[in-house]
Amino acid sequence: MRKDRDEAIALRQSGNTYNEIRRRLGVPKSTQSAWFREEKWSNDIAIENARRASQGGAIRLAVLNAVKGNQLKRVYEEAHQDAFVDFQELRYHPLFIAGLMIYWAHGDKTSSSRISVSSMDPSVIRLFKMFLLKVCSINRTKAQLLIGEYVATEAEIKAYWMRNAGISEADFLKTVRTKQKKAWNKPYFGVCNLMTNSAYLKNKIFRWIELFVRDLSEGKYQNSAGIV
């Protein structure tokens, strides 16, 4: 085994980021990823490092809540810079990538601050909630159900989403009724909209998606995995 790999493992187990290990040992991040990405303990460290960074961002945002006008642009520039640092640490983490892809496909793109994902699939909602809680350090989410006519009772539908998507009773907002009718011979439990609110985090999510698409388009993921 390479000596620098032993040293890198020791540093990683001590909580060092890929960037910190690269600065100390000169080992490229792609090499570190090849060594560590299958190790659960390393993925846990990546999440914890991102959590600390996210909490730092939340503190900065709280201080800058009153900032207006041109200064607000600086806040969002900081969000982009923070997103870049986070991305270097998390770019191979499965929950991070899953969260980005879910938001790219199912997330709100219109509001400047509302972060929301809508889906009929409880697995999508469950995974995105895990992404918000574990990667983004969001303490609380809200959920709203959109249900059509001729479906199960509201209580049965809530129980379905609580059981399959990990939503608590306290998370639910007022249910919205729609004109949609139940399809024949097909269970229908409505659409769940999972949401939270943070302009700072929303800017980071969009930046993370941009960085992911860039690296994937440029072949960086394939190259690091040995795919040509």
Phi, psi and omega per residue, in radians:
M1 nan 2.437 3.117
R2 -1.060 2.441 3.123
K3 -1.086 -0.705 -3.114
D4 -1.185 -0.406 3.065
R5 -1.203 -0.748 3.082
D6 -1.019 -0.766 -3.134
E7 -1.160 -0.699 3.135
A8 -1.125 -0.709 3.114
I9 -1.069 -0.769 3.141
A10 -1.091 -0.736 3.130
L11 -1.168 -0.725 -3.140
R12 -1.121 -0.750 3.132
Q13 -1.147 -0.354 3.068
S14 -1.479 -0.026 3.075
G15 1.743 0.159 -3.140
N16 -1.261 2.567 3.074
T17 -1.417 2.929 3.075
Y18 -1.029 -0.712 -3.138
N19 -1.105 -0.733 3.139
E20 -1.138 -0.705 3.110
I21 -1.164 -0.691 3.113
R22 -1.085 -0.734 -3.138
R23 -1.144 -0.635 -3.074
R24 -1.436 -0.643 -3.035
L25 -1.981 -0.269 -3.089
G26 1.341 0.245 3.134
V27 -1.457 2.140 -3.132
P28 -1.005 2.612 -3.139
K29 -1.111 -0.578 3.118
S30 -1.122 -0.639 3.091
T31 -1.181 -0.761 3.099
Q32 -1.038 -0.720 -3.140
S33 -1.072 -0.735 3.122
A34 -1.085 -0.589 3.133
W35 -1.304 -0.691 -2.873
F36 -1.900 -0.285 -2.918
R37 -1.170 -0.336 3.090
E38 -1.593 -0.029 -3.092
E39 -1.632 2.097 -3.120
K40 -1.056 -0.701 -3.107
W41 -1.093 -0.602 3.115
S42 -1.227 -0.696 3.079
N43 -1.102 -0.653 3.092
D44 -1.115 -0.682 3.104
I45 -1.140 -0.704 3.109
A46 -1.045 -0.755 3.123
I47 -1.114 -0.750 -3.124
E48 -1.144 -0.705 3.088
N49 -1.093 -0.731 3.117
A50 -1.168 -0.633 3.131
R51 -1.089 -0.772 3.122
R52 -1.098 -0.725 3.119
A53 -1.125 -0.709 3.136
S54 -1.136 -0.696 3.122
Q55 -1.129 -0.663 3.065
G56 -1.097 -0.698 3.087
G57 -1.127 -0.663 3.124
A58 -1.136 -0.682 3.101
I59 -1.113 -0.781 3.122
R60 -1.073 -0.705 -3.120
L61 -1.130 -0.692 3.128
A62 -1.079 -0.696 3.128
V63 -1.170 -0.576 -3.033
L64 -1.723 0.236 -3.092
N65 -1.025 -0.533 -3.080
A66 -1.518 -0.036 -3.101
V67 -1.199 2.400 -3.108
K68 -2.229 2.962 2.957
G69 1.001 -2.339 -3.050
N70 -1.104 -0.534 3.131
Q71 -1.163 -0.495 3.106
L72 -1.107 -0.584 3.091
K73 -1.046 -0.653 3.122
R74 -1.130 -0.655 3.113
V75 -1.064 -0.772 -3.125
Y76 -1.232 -0.518 3.033
E77 -1.132 -0.668 3.062
E78 -1.106 -0.674 3.101
A79 -1.057 -0.712 3.110
H80 -1.128 -0.711 3.125
Q81 -1.147 -0.767 3.093
D82 -1.077 -0.698 -3.133
A83 -1.070 -0.684 3.138
F84 -1.115 -0.770 3.123
V85 -1.093 -0.809 3.118
D86 -1.041 -0.712 -3.057
F87 -1.095 -0.663 3.137
Q88 -1.074 -0.561 -3.132
E89 -1.436 -0.589 -2.932
L90 -1.891 0.001 -2.937
R91 -1.070 -0.343 3.107
Y92 -1.861 0.046 -3.078
H93 -1.386 2.220 -3.033
P94 -1.074 -0.677 -3.131
L95 -1.195 -0.636 3.093
F96 -1.095 -0.876 -3.134
I97 -1.114 -0.722 3.125
A98 -1.059 -0.763 3.130
G99 -1.069 -0.729 3.128
L100 -1.132 -0.766 -3.118
M101 -1.179 -0.632 3.078
I102 -1.112 -0.763 -3.115
Y103 -1.207 -0.672 3.121
W104 -1.036 -0.707 -3.084
A105 -1.490 -0.647 -2.954
H106 -2.110 -0.032 -2.992
G107 -1.550 2.751 3.080
D108 -1.183 2.338 3.140
K109 -2.030 0.033 -2.996
T110 -1.762 -0.772 -3.098
S111 -1.272 2.582 3.122
S112 -1.398 -0.337 -3.047
S113 -2.300 -0.384 -3.095
R114 -1.377 2.180 3.056
I115 -1.805 1.976 -3.089
S116 -2.549 2.503 3.092
V117 -2.241 2.282 3.138
S118 -2.041 2.358 3.129
S119 -2.821 2.669 2.982
M120 -1.513 -0.141 -3.055
D121 -1.715 1.993 -3.137
P122 -1.045 -0.523 -3.139
S123 -1.114 -0.647 3.102
V124 -1.105 -0.801 -3.129
I125 -1.151 -0.740 3.141
R126 -1.067 -0.818 -3.120
L127 -1.138 -0.715 -3.122
F128 -1.203 -0.608 3.062
K129 -1.107 -0.730 3.075
M130 -1.048 -0.727 3.108
F131 -1.038 -0.816 -3.130
L132 -1.130 -0.747 -3.067
L133 -1.311 -0.787 -2.995
K134 -1.559 -0.668 -3.103
V135 -1.573 -0.730 -3.010
C136 -1.722 -0.061 3.114
S137 1.017 0.601 3.025
I138 -1.401 2.209 -3.052
N139 -1.390 -0.499 -3.011
R140 -2.582 2.399 3.026
T141 -2.115 2.827 3.053
K142 -2.080 2.704 3.140
A143 -2.369 2.388 3.080
Q144 -2.199 2.353 -3.140
L145 -1.749 2.394 2.996
L146 -1.964 2.006 -3.073
I147 -2.210 2.562 -3.092
G148 -1.638 -3.006 3.111
E149 -1.381 2.756 3.052
Y150 1.008 0.746 3.076
V151 -2.056 -3.103 3.095
A152 -1.077 2.938 -3.140
T153 -1.145 2.774 3.137
E154 -1.036 -0.683 3.130
A155 -1.091 -0.710 3.123
E156 -1.161 -0.668 -3.129
I157 -1.202 -0.750 3.088
K158 -1.059 -0.738 3.131
A159 -1.065 -0.662 3.114
Y160 -1.063 -0.828 -3.109
W161 -1.250 -0.619 3.079
M162 -1.108 -0.725 -3.097
R163 -1.259 -0.710 -2.984
N164 -1.752 -0.343 -3.107
A165 -2.018 -0.024 3.096
G166 1.265 0.485 3.133
I167 -1.622 2.401 3.121
S168 -1.577 2.777 3.131
E169 -0.983 -0.674 -3.089
A170 -1.206 -0.301 -3.099
D171 -1.360 -0.345 -2.989
F172 -1.335 2.324 2.942
L173 -1.592 -3.093 -3.139
K174 -1.098 2.301 3.138
T175 -1.228 2.462 3.120
V176 -1.838 2.261 3.085
R177 -1.639 2.386 3.117
T178 -2.076 3.098 3.135
K179 -1.541 -0.061 -3.080
Q180 -1.129 2.377 -3.141
K181 -1.786 2.708 -3.132
K182 -1.190 2.359 3.062
A183 -1.285 2.544 -3.128
W184 -1.075 2.383 3.028
N185 0.982 0.481 -3.136
K186 -2.381 2.095 3.122
P187 -1.047 2.458 -3.129
Y188 -2.397 2.106 -3.103
F189 -2.094 0.441 3.056
G190 1.336 -2.962 3.121
V191 -2.020 2.354 3.093
C192 -1.836 2.290 3.098
N193 -1.954 1.881 3.123
L194 -1.628 2.323 -3.008
M195 -2.572 2.733 2.931
T196 -2.629 -3.134 -3.032
N197 -2.371 2.071 3.073
S198 -2.971 1.908 3.098
A199 -1.123 -0.649 -3.137
Y200 -1.075 -0.888 -3.135
L201 -1.161 -0.638 -3.134
K202 -1.100 -0.696 3.061
N203 -1.073 -0.692 3.123
K204 -1.138 -0.743 -3.134
I205 -1.068 -0.789 3.122
F206 -1.092 -0.670 3.115
R207 -1.179 -0.711 3.088
W208 -1.039 -0.739 3.126
I209 -1.089 -0.762 3.106
E210 -1.019 -0.798 -3.114
L211 -1.154 -0.689 3.116
F212 -1.104 -0.830 -3.130
V213 -1.093 -0.715 3.123
R214 -1.055 -0.892 -3.098
D215 -1.129 -0.671 3.125
L216 -1.170 -0.731 -3.134
S217 -1.155 -0.569 -3.120
E218 -1.515 0.066 3.070
G219 1.377 0.234 -3.073
K220 -1.210 -0.593 3.106
Y221 -1.225 -0.756 3.139
Q222 -1.097 -0.751 -3.098
N223 -1.104 -0.752 -3.111
S224 -1.215 -0.413 3.134
A225 -1.607 0.018 -3.134
G226 1.423 0.294 3.130
I227 -1.735 2.328 -3.130
V228 -2.061 nan nan
